[in-house]
Amino acid sequence: MVVTDKGQVTIPKHIRSAAGVSPGSEVTFSLEGSRIVITPVASHVRDDRRAALRKAAARVRASMAPEFRRLGADEIMAFLRADRTPAPGRSRRKSAHGGRT
């Protein structure tokens, strides 16, 4: 079996079938000595991770200024990348080293 320049390999079908790995399955990788071990992630673990991420996102959103709570991730990232407009309710001022804050 050959590893591609992207680090990819094809898991033989009989091994995928025996391990219950299908397209879209989540797996983890670990090292045991010099062996690489691929382990399917149980669906309840995946669901727990998603729930934890949703909870964390809700905490972050709740900590945001009200003007930003209604924005989606793309809109927030566009605002942060623009760096031309001050945040709602804030004015731009020069910092001690002469740059903008």
N, C-alpha and C positions, 0 to 999 in steps of 0.2 A: 504494500500500500504506500502511496506517495503523498506527502504533505505538500499542498500548493504554496505559492509564495505568500498567500494570505493566511496561511496556517490552517487551511481547511483539509478535511479528509472525508471520504464517504464511508459511513458506517454500513457494513454489509447488511442486506435486507434480513437475513436470518437472525442476526444479532439484534437489529432494531425490533423485529417482531417479538423475539423472546423477551426483550426488556420492556416492551410496551411503549416504545418510542415511535411517534408518528410526526408528520410535518406539523410544526407549531408547538411541539412538546418543549418544555423547559428542562434543561439539564445543568448539572454543575460539574466542574472539573476539580480534581484534587491530585496531589502527588502522594504516592505510597512508595517510599524509597525512590527508585528510578522509574516506577510505573505510573502512567497517567490513567486515572480512573474517572470514568464518566458515569454519573449517577442521575437517573431521572428524578425530577423534583415532583413530589406528590402534589396533586391539585389543591389540597387544603393548605399546604405551605404557600403555594402561589397566591391563593385567595387571601391568606393572612397578610402576605406582603402588600398586595394591592390595597387591602383595607387600611394597613398602617400608613401607606403613602397617601391615601385619601384623607386620613385623619391629620397627617402632618400638613398637607396642603390646606386643609380647612383652618388649622391653627395659623399658618402663615397669612392666609387671606384675611382672617379676623384681625391680625396685627397691622394690616395695611391701612393707610389713610382711606377714608370713605370714598374719595374720588377714584381710587384705584380698584376697589373691590369689585366693581362692575366690569372691569376689563378682563379680557382673556389673556392667556400666556403670550400669544403673538403680539398683542397690543402693548403689553408691558415691556416685552423685549424690544420692540420697535422704539418705545419711549426711551428706554435705557440706552440704546445704541445711538439715538439721534444726538443726544448731548447738546442740543441747540436751544431747547426750551426748558425753563425751570419747572420743577415739580409744582403742581397746583398749590397755591398759597405760599409759595416760596420765591424769593428773588435771587438772582445770581449776584454773587459778590466775589471780589478778588480775594484770594487767599494771601497769606503772609509772603509766599514765595512768588507772587505775581500771576499765578494761574487762576483759573476759574474754579469755583466749588459748587 
